[in-house]
Amino acid sequence: MDIQFLGTGDAFGSGGRFNTCFHVRDSVGAFLVDCGASSMIAIRKFGVDPNAIRAILITHLHGDHFGGLPFFILDAQLFSRRTAPLVIAGPPGLRDRLATAMENFFPGSTKVQQRFVLDVHELEPRRTHDVAGIAVTPFVVKHACGAPPFALRLGVDDKTLCYSGDTEWVDGLREAAHGVDLFIAETYFFDKPIKFHLDFATLARHLPDLGAKRVVLTHMSPDMLARAAATGFEIADDGVVISV
């Protein structure tokens, strides 16, 4: 499994980084984890073929994590000329929020007959779902976004991956990330606890309980970016590719 970090930033472009979007390549093909508003720019910049992406998994319904979906879908329809099916899976409320976003950005876009099959799935927490050959288990975390926010535990080929999504520390992260081959964790601040986001100091206290084999930090504020080297952990950056 190879992961290219297309976007590792927060909602506000801290450090000049794109919104959250991870491109995962497995034995079947490729999929995305989150698709923030700037994701199509990142897809073009890093030479990713959008038509090769079979699924997009969404952690929560904030614009910096799902706001790129209208652009991805319209690109597929109008420019990339997609014919292969596309699955988008995420929290309850995804279907309506996506339709609303598309109509707000591009009025009438939801009424155009699509040239490809688009399946939007709303995932039930703590149940493992087969999404285009990916074993997806969502865990509810704590983040104010108008719908249940998820951490995602993924079974990809013979590897396991967990992405925390945006959240303050909750006990569900122990189960979501326990023993995974890779834990991608947001660390918005270095040692300043705030509601709805993780800080590195809090995460570090809990990491021994998780037993994750590898940890990569992402979604950082200017405070965290300035002190990231002091963590001693891998830091995600736009365009970087890692293998698991």
N, C-alpha and C positions, 0 to 999 in steps of 0.2 A: 504494500500500500504506500503510495506517494501522496503527500499533501503539499500543495502550493498555497501559500497564504496570499490571496489576491488582495485582501483588505484586512488590516489589523488595527484600525483606528477606532476612536470613539465617535459619537454623533457629530462632533464639532470640528473634525479635521485636525485634531491635535497632532503635532509632529508632521503635518502634511500627508497623513496616511488616509487611505481609502476606508470607507465603512466596511464593517465585517463581512467577509466572504472567503470561504475556504474551498479550494478545488481539490477533490479527492479522486485519485485514479486507483482503480482496483482491477481484478482479473476480468471483470465484465465490461468496464468502460470508465465512465466518470460521473461524478455528481457534485453538487454544491452543498455546503452547510452555510446557511444564511445567505442573503442576497440584499445587502444594504443599498441605499439609493445610488451610490457611485459605482456599483458593481459592473455595469456594462462598460464603463470607462476602463476599469481594471482588467476586464476580460479582453478588451481590445489591446490594451497596453502590453499585456503579458502573452499575447498570441494564443489564447485559449479558443478552441472551436466551440461556440455555444451549441451547435447542433449535435455535438458528441456528449452533451450533458443529458443524462436520462432522468435525473431526479434532482429536486431542490428541497432540502430539509430546513425548516424554519424553527428557530428556538422561541421567538416571541415577536409580537406585533408592534414593534417600534420601527420608525422609518429607516434607521441606520442598520436594521437587520432584515427587513422585508420590503423596504421601499424601492428596491431595484426590480421587483417582480413585474410591474407594468411595463417597464422598458424592455425587460428580457422577453416577455410574451409578445409585445408588439414588434420587436426586432425579429423574433422567430417567424411571425406572420408576414412581415413586409419586406425585410431585407435579407435575413439568413435563409428564408424560404424553407423553413423546417417542414419535414414530413414525418419524422419519427415521433412517437408518443412522448409526452412529458408528464411526469408525476411531480406534484408539489404537495408536500406533507408538513403539517405543523399543528399548532394548538387549535382547540375549539374556537370558532369565530373567524378563522382564517378565510373561509370562503366568502363571507359577507364583507370582511374588511378589504380583501383583495379586489372584489368587484367595486366597492366604493372608491378605493384608490384609483382604479383604472378609469372610472367615470369622472372623477375629479380632475385627473391629469389629462385624459383624452376622452371627452364626451362622445358617447356612442360606441366606444371601443368594445364594450362587452356584447354588443349586438351584432358584431361582424362575424360571419361564418368563418371558422378557423380551418386552415388547411391541414392541421394536425390535431391529434386527440390530446386534450388537456384534462388530466384527472387531478382534482384537488381533494386531498384526504385530510380530515381532522382526526388527530390521534388521541387515543384514550391513554391517560397516564398509567404508568406501572404495568403496562401490557406490551409485550414484544410484537411488533408489527413487521411484516415483510413488505418493504417498500422498494420495489424494483431490484430485488435481490439483496437489499441491505436490511439487516436485523436492527430495527430501531426501537429502543425502549425509552420513552420520555418520563422524566421525573419533574414534578412541580417544584419550582423554586420560588424565590420572593423578589418580585420586581413589579413596579406599578406600570402596567401597560394596557389595562382594560380587557385583558383576556389572560387565561392561565399561562404563565411563562414556564418554559421548559429548560432543564439540562437534558442533553441527549447522550445516551449510551448507544454506541453503534457496534455491531458485529460486521466486520468487513473481511471477507475471505477468512483467514484463520487468526485475525487480529481484532483487538477491541480498542475503541476510541471513545473518550468522553469529552464533550464540550460543555462547560458550565453554563453557557449563556450569560446573561446579565443577572446577577443576584447577590444579595448579602449571604453570609454563611447560613446554610440550613442543613439539618442532619441528612436530608435526602441526597446531598452530594456524596456522603460516605458510600451509599449504595450505588449511586450512579457511576462513581469513579473507582470503586474498589477493584484493585488488581488489574486495572486496564494497562494496555501496552503504551497508550499515550493519553495524557490528560491535558487538554487545552483549557486554561483557566483565565478568566478575566481578572485583572488586578488593577482597579481604577486608580487607587491611591497606594502609596507605599506603606504608611502606618496610621492613616487617618480613617477610622471606622465611620461609615456613613450608611444611611438606609439604602437598600436596594442595589448596592454594589459591594464587591469584595475589595479588601485592601490586602496587600502582600503579607503584612504581619499576621493578620488573622488566618490567611490561607496557610502560611508556613507552620503555624501551631497545629493545624489539623492534618497536614500532609502525611506524617508518620502513620496515622490511622488508615489512610487510604491504600497504601501499598501500590500506588501507581508506579510503573516502571520508568516512565519518562514524563516530565512536566514541561510545558511550554506556556509562557505568559503572554497575554494579549490584551487589547482593549484598554489602553492606558491613557491617563490624563497627563498634562505637562509635568505635574509633580512626579508621577511614577516614571515617565520617560527619562527625566533628569537623574533619577536614582536607580534605574533598572539594572545597571551593571553591578550594583551593590548586592543584588539578590543572589547572585551565583547561579541563577537558572537560565535556561535558554529563553530568549526573547524573540517572539514572532516579529517579522517585518514584511512589508509588502514585497511580493515577488519571490520570497525565499521558499525553497523546496526542501522538504525533509522526507526521509524514508523510514518506515516502521516495519 
